[in-house]
Every structure is written in C-alpha cells, then in structure tokens.
Amino acid sequence: MTVTIPEFKQAMAQWASGVTVVTTRAENGALKGMTASSFTSLSIDPLLILICVAKKLYSHQVLLQNQIFAVNILSEHQKYWGELFAGMHPEIEDRFSVTGYKTAITGSPILPDVLAWLDCRLYQTHDAGDHTIFIGEVVAAQGNGGALPLTYFNRQWGTFKRIEE
C-alpha cells in the first residue's frame, strides 16, 4: 500500500493540536498505547511525521525496539479514550479490550472510528532530554473527518468551537 499525498493531507487536516494516541506492538505481541505529548507533520517527500514520547514510559522502549507505531487522532467524542491512554483509568489493564482495534501495514494497533490514523515505520530518533523525538515514515494513512478533534489545553479536555457566520 502506497500513501498518496492527498491521503496524507486528508489525514493531517483532521489534526488541529488535538489529542493523539500512539500505539505499537511489542515483540511478544503485547499491544501498547499512550498519549503523545507532541505530534506534527515534518515532510511530504518523504512522508514524515514527528512525535515526542517521554522516556519514562514503557512504550518508549517498545518503540525503540520494534521501530513501528501508529498515530491515532481522537475525535471530540473520544474523551474517555484520551483519558484511558493517558493512564487516568488504572483499573483497566487491557486498554485495547475496551476500544478494539485493527491493523494496517506495520501491525501497530489502529483505534476504530478515530478522525484519522497514520501507520509508521521509524525513520530517525533524536534525544530531547526527558523525551525522545521519533520521526516516522508514513506507510499507510486514512482521514475520516466528520467531527472535531479532541483537544487538551490548560488541563481541560474539550474541542475547538466551530465559527458560525
């Protein structure tokens, strides 16, 4: 599957500094997911994105070892998932049993009904102190649209408001 520039742009257009969940699969098949502290488009040729992941997270090490991940852009209706993958519901051991998932090329979990997702292979890493900057080459993507992105600002979950004329 080859990602076209229009597909990439459609997926990236769904993100407006909203909440993203980065997912990956460990070598033993265990699924891992966490909210990313930063996510942005980096390049169109090649198709590259950037995420920042805290080094203290177990998923950080899994990303380094397996060099695959997916970015899931949450909609305004997926606040619970944002909280879940941010670790705010520790009573739930298997986050993916609550949300469900599918996979694309890399085998990283892709959450259902998200605004958009990007399936990536690790391209480069850069040390950023307590975080690592992961640059991913996008190998598959899809933008679904239809809702506003879920945002997290000033310790509040919400959405950007539509501007009415």
C-alpha positions in Angstrom: 0.0 0.0 0.0 1.4 3.4 -1.0 0.3 6.6 0.7 -0.6 9.4 -1.7 0.0 13.0 -0.9 -3.8 13.7 -0.9 -4.4 10.8 1.6 -1.6 12.2 3.8 -3.0 15.7 3.6 -6.5 14.5 4.4 -5.3 12.6 7.5 -3.2 15.6 8.7 -6.1 18.0 8.1 -8.0 16.3 10.9 -5.5 17.3 13.5 -5.6 20.7 15.0 -3.4 20.4 18.0 -5.7 17.7 19.3 -5.1 14.6 21.4 -3.3 11.7 19.7 -2.8 8.2 20.9 0.4 6.5 19.8 0.2 2.7 19.6 2.6 -0.1 18.9 3.1 -3.8 19.2 5.8 -5.4 21.3 7.9 -8.3 20.0 5.9 -10.7 22.2 2.7 -9.4 20.6 1.6 -7.2 23.5 -0.2 -4.0 22.5 0.9 -0.7 23.9 -0.6 2.8 23.7 -0.1 6.2 25.2 -1.0 9.8 24.5 1.8 11.7 22.7 3.0 15.0 24.1 3.7 16.4 20.7 2.8 15.4 17.1 3.3 17.2 13.8 3.8 16.8 10.1 7.5 17.1 9.1 7.8 16.4 5.4 5.9 15.4 2.3 8.8 13.9 0.3 9.3 11.5 2.0 6.1 11.5 4.1 7.4 12.0 7.6 5.7 12.9 10.9 7.2 13.7 14.3 6.1 12.5 17.8 7.6 13.1 21.2 7.4 10.4 23.8 8.6 10.5 27.4 11.5 8.2 28.2 9.9 7.1 31.5 7.1 5.3 29.6 7.4 1.5 29.0 6.0 2.2 25.5 9.1 4.3 24.8 11.4 1.3 24.9 9.0 -0.8 22.8 9.0 1.9 20.1 12.8 1.9 20.1 13.0 -1.9 19.9 10.3 -2.6 17.3 10.6 0.7 15.3 6.9 0.8 14.3 4.0 2.8 15.5 0.6 4.3 14.6 -0.8 7.7 15.4 -4.5 7.8 16.2 -6.1 11.3 16.2 -9.1 11.3 18.5 -12.4 13.0 17.9 -14.4 15.2 20.3 -16.4 12.1 21.2 -13.4 10.1 22.4 -12.5 11.9 25.6 -12.7 8.6 27.5 -10.1 7.1 25.2 -7.8 10.1 25.7 -8.1 9.7 29.5 -7.7 5.9 29.2 -4.4 6.1 27.2 -3.2 8.9 29.4 -3.3 6.4 32.3 -6.3 8.0 34.1 -8.1 4.7 34.4 -5.6 2.4 36.0 -8.3 -0.1 36.9 -8.4 -1.1 33.2 -5.5 -3.4 32.5 -6.1 -4.0 28.8 -7.0 -0.7 27.1 -7.4 -2.4 23.7 -10.2 -4.6 25.0 -12.2 -1.5 25.7 -11.6 0.3 22.5 -11.0 -2.5 19.9 -8.5 -2.1 17.1 -7.5 -3.1 13.6 -4.0 -3.0 11.9 -2.6 -1.8 8.6 0.9 -2.5 7.3 3.1 -2.4 10.4 0.8 -4.4 12.7 0.5 -1.4 15.1 -3.0 -1.1 16.6 -5.3 1.4 14.9 -8.2 2.5 17.1 -11.7 2.4 15.4 -13.6 5.5 14.4 -10.8 8.0 15.0 -10.6 11.2 13.0 -7.5 9.9 11.2 -4.7 7.5 11.6 -1.1 7.2 10.3 0.8 3.9 10.3 4.6 4.5 10.5 8.0 2.9 10.4 10.7 4.5 12.5 12.9 6.8 10.3 15.1 8.5 12.9 15.3 9.3 16.6 16.6 12.4 18.4 17.4 12.7 22.1 15.4 15.6 23.7 16.3 15.3 27.4 13.4 13.5 29.2 11.7 12.7 25.8 12.8 11.2 22.5 11.7 12.7 19.2 10.6 9.9 17.0 10.4 10.6 13.3 8.1 8.2 11.5 7.8 7.4 7.8 4.1 7.1 7.0 3.4 3.9 5.2 -0.4 4.0 5.4 -3.0 6.7 6.4 -6.6 7.4 6.5 -8.7 10.5 7.4 -12.3 10.0 8.4 -13.4 13.6 9.2 -17.0 14.3 10.3 -16.2 15.5 13.8 -14.0 18.0 15.6 -10.7 16.9 17.2 -10.5 16.3 20.9 -8.2 18.8 22.5 -6.4 19.0 25.8 -5.5 22.5 26.9 -4.9 24.0 30.3 -5.7 20.6 31.9 -9.1 20.6 30.3 -10.5 18.1 27.7 -12.6 19.7 25.0 -12.8 20.8 21.4 -12.3 23.9 19.3 -15.6 25.6 18.7 -16.9 25.9 15.1 -17.1 29.5 13.9 -20.6 30.4 12.9 -21.1 33.1 10.2 
